[in-house]
């Protein structure tokens, strides 16, 4: 099969590209390298340097492919509050461009799409664990954009018969997650600070909880979602169902790294939810697939990759 991966030079997209190529698929990557890096790109992948906000670029990139994995986004709660319009254009207009290019034409059937949504659509929701029937209450522009993308994907199916699946990603972590950008996850930041022998910075009181899922597990859900499309516009959680506070995380990362768990506390970030815990039941039932890497093991793999400086390809 031949697939397009938007954002394929980024953290999740590059791992997904590797997995597709490892199983024998051909991959075209569309990326503007705004947050991804060419070093992440699998040498066997074809790179189209361009932006998902450009309909012509998207249409050309979608030519002669069997399916599209759409991961290109400005994936930052903080950024979405500061550069609202620009981020909205990428996150929503980019998604609409992909869905529009996937519509059937006189020469081909519609192209199935699997896209990255986010647990940010749930917002600060008191009903936990969160399942796909929980009422979305986004409290950030990023979460609102991701929810808008889900609604547009529903329209793509109802009006244009573009089969699609949205994966509501919780906190994905692993090798290649950059600590030096505003889009970084807390785990990569903690590891970087420990390597520099600096205290870990905790936003707020550190009691906020997250559902951390290792990159290899997340990638398996993307593959399953594409391989099992059945004509739908569905959303599924990608999570472990296990809750970890930021304070607990800091202590475990320090323990595995063999470092002191020195911490400093700063003010809470705008749009930061207090509790985030997913229910993986629907996705496990649909795809017979569940997270298999427990947090301690995933942190060791991530630390090993950082200390060795390897890109860690399969």
PyMOL commands that set and color helices and strands:
alter all, ss='L'
color gray80, all
select helices_A, chain A and resi 11-22+38-40+55-61+77-82+84-101+119-121+141-160+186-195+215-227+246-257+281-287+295-308
alter helices_A, ss='H'
color red, helices_A
select strands_A, chain A and resi 2-6+26-31+46-49+67-70+112-118+164-169+171-173+200-203+209-210+212-214+233-238+244-245+263-266
alter strands_A, ss='S'
color yellow, strands_A
deselect
rebuild
show_as cartoon
